[in-house]
Amino acid sequence: MADEQRISTTRRISAPTGRIFELVTDPAGHVKIDGSGMLVAAGDARRVTGAGDAFEMDMDREPLGDIPMGKYRVRNVVTRIEPDALIEWTVGGVDHPPIGHVYGYTLVPVDDHTTDVTSYCDWSGVSEKWKTRVSWPVVPLTMLEKSLANLDRVVTSPTTNA
Protein backbone atom coordinates (compact mmCIF):
# COMPACT_ATOMS: atom_id res chain seq x y z
CA MET A 1 0.00 0.00 0.00
CA ALA A 2 2.93 2.37 0.40
CA ASP A 3 2.98 3.22 -3.33
CA GLU A 4 -0.75 3.77 -3.72
CA GLN A 5 -1.66 7.25 -4.84
CA ARG A 6 -5.41 6.79 -4.43
CA ILE A 7 -7.00 5.50 -1.25
CA SER A 8 -10.69 4.63 -1.15
CA THR A 9 -13.29 2.87 0.93
CA THR A 10 -16.90 1.91 0.15
CA ARG A 11 -19.99 1.59 2.31
CA ARG A 12 -23.56 0.59 1.42
CA ILE A 13 -25.96 3.23 2.75
CA SER A 14 -29.73 2.87 3.05
CA ALA A 15 -30.66 6.06 1.21
CA PRO A 16 -31.29 7.00 -2.42
CA THR A 17 -28.42 8.56 -4.39
CA GLY A 18 -30.26 11.90 -4.69
CA ARG A 19 -30.49 12.34 -0.93
CA ILE A 20 -26.81 11.51 -0.43
CA PHE A 21 -25.78 13.81 -3.30
CA GLU A 22 -27.70 16.72 -1.72
CA LEU A 23 -25.74 16.23 1.49
CA VAL A 24 -22.26 15.92 -0.06
CA THR A 25 -22.72 18.96 -2.32
CA ASP A 26 -23.69 21.22 0.58
CA PRO A 27 -20.84 22.68 2.70
CA ALA A 28 -23.07 22.34 5.78
CA GLY A 29 -23.30 18.65 4.89
CA HIS A 30 -19.51 18.38 5.10
CA VAL A 31 -19.64 19.83 8.61
CA LYS A 32 -22.27 17.25 9.63
CA ILE A 33 -20.33 14.40 8.03
CA ASP A 34 -17.07 15.48 9.70
CA GLY A 35 -18.71 15.49 13.12
CA SER A 36 -15.45 16.34 14.93
CA GLY A 37 -16.29 19.92 15.81
CA MET A 38 -13.16 21.16 14.03
CA LEU A 39 -14.92 22.09 10.79
CA VAL A 40 -17.21 25.10 10.17
CA ALA A 41 -18.59 26.17 6.79
CA ALA A 42 -17.83 29.80 5.95
CA GLY A 43 -20.87 32.04 6.35
CA ASP A 44 -21.40 32.53 2.61
CA ALA A 45 -21.03 28.85 1.70
CA ARG A 46 -23.72 27.44 -0.54
CA ARG A 47 -24.40 24.18 -2.38
CA VAL A 48 -21.95 23.49 -5.21
CA THR A 49 -23.40 22.76 -8.63
CA GLY A 50 -20.52 22.65 -11.11
CA ALA A 51 -16.79 22.35 -11.69
CA GLY A 52 -15.02 25.49 -10.51
CA ASP A 53 -17.47 26.17 -7.67
CA ALA A 54 -15.64 26.81 -4.40
CA PHE A 55 -16.54 26.49 -0.75
CA GLU A 56 -14.47 27.56 2.22
CA MET A 57 -14.17 25.88 5.60
CA ASP A 58 -12.75 27.16 8.86
CA MET A 59 -10.65 24.50 10.54
CA ASP A 60 -9.46 24.17 14.11
CA ARG A 61 -7.13 21.17 14.54
CA GLU A 62 -6.08 22.05 18.10
CA PRO A 63 -8.87 20.13 19.86
CA LEU A 64 -8.03 17.00 17.86
CA GLY A 65 -4.34 17.04 18.74
CA ASP A 66 -3.46 15.14 15.56
CA ILE A 67 -1.60 17.72 13.48
CA PRO A 68 -0.20 20.84 15.17
CA MET A 69 -1.69 23.27 12.65
CA GLY A 70 -4.02 25.33 14.83
CA LYS A 71 -6.75 27.37 13.16
CA TYR A 72 -6.82 28.06 9.45
CA ARG A 73 -9.19 28.40 6.48
CA VAL A 74 -9.36 25.86 3.65
CA ARG A 75 -10.62 26.62 0.17
CA ASN A 76 -12.12 23.64 -1.66
CA VAL A 77 -12.67 23.85 -5.42
CA VAL A 78 -14.87 21.37 -7.28
CA THR A 79 -12.94 19.67 -10.09
CA ARG A 80 -15.61 17.20 -11.24
CA ILE A 81 -19.30 16.82 -10.58
CA GLU A 82 -21.98 14.55 -12.04
CA PRO A 83 -25.49 14.87 -10.58
CA ASP A 84 -26.38 12.01 -8.23
CA ALA A 85 -23.16 10.20 -9.18
CA LEU A 86 -19.90 11.99 -8.29
CA ILE A 87 -18.32 15.03 -6.67
CA GLU A 88 -14.58 15.65 -6.43
CA TRP A 89 -12.71 18.67 -5.06
CA THR A 90 -9.19 19.95 -4.51
CA VAL A 91 -8.05 21.28 -1.16
CA GLY A 92 -5.85 24.32 -0.56
CA GLY A 93 -5.51 27.29 1.68
CA VAL A 94 -7.26 30.58 1.02
CA ASP A 95 -3.89 32.24 0.44
CA HIS A 96 -2.21 29.53 -1.65
CA PRO A 97 -3.07 27.10 -4.44
CA PRO A 98 -4.26 23.53 -3.83
CA ILE A 99 -1.85 21.31 -1.90
CA GLY A 100 -2.00 18.57 -4.55
CA HIS A 101 -4.64 16.15 -3.35
CA VAL A 102 -8.30 15.66 -4.22
CA TYR A 103 -11.17 14.16 -2.26
CA GLY A 104 -14.39 12.80 -3.66
CA TYR A 105 -17.49 10.65 -3.41
CA THR A 106 -18.86 8.34 -6.06
CA LEU A 107 -22.47 7.15 -5.71
CA VAL A 108 -23.74 3.95 -7.31
CA PRO A 109 -27.42 3.10 -6.83
CA VAL A 110 -28.08 -0.47 -5.72
CA ASP A 111 -31.85 0.05 -5.85
CA ASP A 112 -34.28 2.95 -5.26
CA HIS A 113 -33.46 3.08 -1.54
CA THR A 114 -29.83 1.95 -1.28
CA THR A 115 -26.55 3.38 -2.56
CA ASP A 116 -22.95 2.17 -2.57
CA VAL A 117 -20.89 5.22 -1.62
CA THR A 118 -17.15 5.30 -2.23
CA SER A 119 -15.11 8.00 -0.54
CA TYR A 120 -11.61 8.53 -1.89
CA CYS A 121 -8.56 10.73 -1.85
CA ASP A 122 -5.87 10.90 -4.49
CA TRP A 123 -2.58 12.24 -3.21
CA SER A 124 -0.54 11.78 -6.37
CA GLY A 125 0.29 15.50 -6.41
CA VAL A 126 1.40 15.66 -2.76
CA SER A 127 5.10 15.51 -1.85
CA GLU A 128 6.46 12.41 -0.12
CA LYS A 129 7.57 14.62 2.80
CA TRP A 130 3.97 15.72 3.44
CA LYS A 131 2.66 12.15 3.10
CA THR A 132 5.14 11.04 5.75
CA ARG A 133 3.93 13.79 8.09
CA VAL A 134 0.42 12.35 8.12
CA SER A 135 1.35 8.63 8.14
CA TRP A 136 0.28 7.98 4.55
CA PRO A 137 -1.87 5.96 3.80
CA VAL A 138 -3.16 5.05 7.28
CA VAL A 139 -4.46 8.49 8.32
CA PRO A 140 -6.31 9.21 5.04
CA LEU A 141 -7.93 5.76 5.03
CA THR A 142 -9.06 6.16 8.65
CA MET A 143 -10.48 9.61 7.83
CA LEU A 144 -12.38 8.21 4.83
CA GLU A 145 -13.82 5.30 6.82
CA LYS A 146 -14.94 7.66 9.59
CA SER A 147 -16.43 10.02 7.01
CA LEU A 148 -18.55 7.25 5.47
CA ALA A 149 -19.72 6.04 8.88
CA ASN A 150 -20.76 9.61 9.73
CA LEU A 151 -22.41 10.07 6.32
CA ASP A 152 -24.41 6.89 6.93
CA ARG A 153 -25.47 8.13 10.37
CA VAL A 154 -26.40 11.63 9.14
CA VAL A 155 -28.27 10.62 6.00
CA THR A 156 -30.29 7.87 7.68
CA SER A 157 -31.12 9.87 10.82
CA PRO A 158 -34.84 10.67 11.03
CA THR A 159 -34.03 14.25 12.15
CA THR A 160 -31.75 15.05 9.18
CA ASN A 161 -33.16 17.42 6.60
CA ALA A 162 -30.62 16.72 3.85
C-alpha positions as CSV (number, residue, x, y, z in Angstrom):
1,M,0.0,0.0,0.0
2,A,2.9,2.4,0.4
3,D,3.0,3.2,-3.3
4,E,-0.8,3.8,-3.7
5,Q,-1.7,7.2,-4.8
6,R,-5.4,6.8,-4.4
7,I,-7.0,5.5,-1.2
8,S,-10.7,4.6,-1.1
9,T,-13.3,2.9,0.9
10,T,-16.9,1.9,0.2
11,R,-20.0,1.6,2.3
12,R,-23.6,0.6,1.4
13,I,-26.0,3.2,2.8
14,S,-29.7,2.9,3.0
15,A,-30.7,6.1,1.2
16,P,-31.3,7.0,-2.4
17,T,-28.4,8.6,-4.4
18,G,-30.3,11.9,-4.7
19,R,-30.5,12.3,-0.9
20,I,-26.8,11.5,-0.4
21,F,-25.8,13.8,-3.3
22,E,-27.7,16.7,-1.7
23,L,-25.7,16.2,1.5
24,V,-22.3,15.9,-0.1
25,T,-22.7,19.0,-2.3
26,D,-23.7,21.2,0.6
27,P,-20.8,22.7,2.7
28,A,-23.1,22.3,5.8
29,G,-23.3,18.7,4.9
30,H,-19.5,18.4,5.1
31,V,-19.6,19.8,8.6
32,K,-22.3,17.3,9.6
33,I,-20.3,14.4,8.0
34,D,-17.1,15.5,9.7
35,G,-18.7,15.5,13.1
36,S,-15.4,16.3,14.9
37,G,-16.3,19.9,15.8
38,M,-13.2,21.2,14.0
39,L,-14.9,22.1,10.8
40,V,-17.2,25.1,10.2
41,A,-18.6,26.2,6.8
42,A,-17.8,29.8,5.9
43,G,-20.9,32.0,6.3
44,D,-21.4,32.5,2.6
45,A,-21.0,28.8,1.7
46,R,-23.7,27.4,-0.5
47,R,-24.4,24.2,-2.4
48,V,-22.0,23.5,-5.2
49,T,-23.4,22.8,-8.6
50,G,-20.5,22.6,-11.1
51,A,-16.8,22.4,-11.7
52,G,-15.0,25.5,-10.5
53,D,-17.5,26.2,-7.7
54,A,-15.6,26.8,-4.4
55,F,-16.5,26.5,-0.8
56,E,-14.5,27.6,2.2
57,M,-14.2,25.9,5.6
58,D,-12.8,27.2,8.9
59,M,-10.7,24.5,10.5
60,D,-9.5,24.2,14.1
61,R,-7.1,21.2,14.5
62,E,-6.1,22.1,18.1
63,P,-8.9,20.1,19.9
64,L,-8.0,17.0,17.9
65,G,-4.3,17.0,18.7
66,D,-3.5,15.1,15.6
67,I,-1.6,17.7,13.5
68,P,-0.2,20.8,15.2
69,M,-1.7,23.3,12.6
70,G,-4.0,25.3,14.8
71,K,-6.7,27.4,13.2
72,Y,-6.8,28.1,9.4
73,R,-9.2,28.4,6.5
74,V,-9.4,25.9,3.7
75,R,-10.6,26.6,0.2
76,N,-12.1,23.6,-1.7
77,V,-12.7,23.9,-5.4
78,V,-14.9,21.4,-7.3
79,T,-12.9,19.7,-10.1
80,R,-15.6,17.2,-11.2
81,I,-19.3,16.8,-10.6
82,E,-22.0,14.6,-12.0
83,P,-25.5,14.9,-10.6
84,D,-26.4,12.0,-8.2
85,A,-23.2,10.2,-9.2
86,L,-19.9,12.0,-8.3
87,I,-18.3,15.0,-6.7
88,E,-14.6,15.7,-6.4
89,W,-12.7,18.7,-5.1
90,T,-9.2,20.0,-4.5
91,V,-8.0,21.3,-1.2
92,G,-5.9,24.3,-0.6
93,G,-5.5,27.3,1.7
94,V,-7.3,30.6,1.0
95,D,-3.9,32.2,0.4
96,H,-2.2,29.5,-1.6
97,P,-3.1,27.1,-4.4
98,P,-4.3,23.5,-3.8
99,I,-1.8,21.3,-1.9
100,G,-2.0,18.6,-4.5
101,H,-4.6,16.1,-3.3
102,V,-8.3,15.7,-4.2
103,Y,-11.2,14.2,-2.3
104,G,-14.4,12.8,-3.7
105,Y,-17.5,10.6,-3.4
106,T,-18.9,8.3,-6.1
107,L,-22.5,7.1,-5.7
108,V,-23.7,3.9,-7.3
109,P,-27.4,3.1,-6.8
110,V,-28.1,-0.5,-5.7
111,D,-31.9,0.1,-5.8
112,D,-34.3,3.0,-5.3
113,H,-33.5,3.1,-1.5
114,T,-29.8,1.9,-1.3
115,T,-26.5,3.4,-2.6
116,D,-23.0,2.2,-2.6
117,V,-20.9,5.2,-1.6
118,T,-17.2,5.3,-2.2
119,S,-15.1,8.0,-0.5
120,Y,-11.6,8.5,-1.9
121,C,-8.6,10.7,-1.8
122,D,-5.9,10.9,-4.5
123,W,-2.6,12.2,-3.2
124,S,-0.5,11.8,-6.4
125,G,0.3,15.5,-6.4
126,V,1.4,15.7,-2.8
127,S,5.1,15.5,-1.8
128,E,6.5,12.4,-0.1
129,K,7.6,14.6,2.8
130,W,4.0,15.7,3.4
131,K,2.7,12.1,3.1
132,T,5.1,11.0,5.8
133,R,3.9,13.8,8.1
134,V,0.4,12.3,8.1
135,S,1.4,8.6,8.1
136,W,0.3,8.0,4.6
137,P,-1.9,6.0,3.8
138,V,-3.2,5.1,7.3
139,V,-4.5,8.5,8.3
140,P,-6.3,9.2,5.0
141,L,-7.9,5.8,5.0
142,T,-9.1,6.2,8.6
143,M,-10.5,9.6,7.8
144,L,-12.4,8.2,4.8
145,E,-13.8,5.3,6.8
146,K,-14.9,7.7,9.6
147,S,-16.4,10.0,7.0
148,L,-18.5,7.2,5.5
149,A,-19.7,6.0,8.9
150,N,-20.8,9.6,9.7
151,L,-22.4,10.1,6.3
152,D,-24.4,6.9,6.9
153,R,-25.5,8.1,10.4
154,V,-26.4,11.6,9.1
155,V,-28.3,10.6,6.0
156,T,-30.3,7.9,7.7
157,S,-31.1,9.9,10.8
158,P,-34.8,10.7,11.0
159,T,-34.0,14.2,12.1
160,T,-31.7,15.0,9.2
161,N,-33.2,17.4,6.6
162,A,-30.6,16.7,3.8
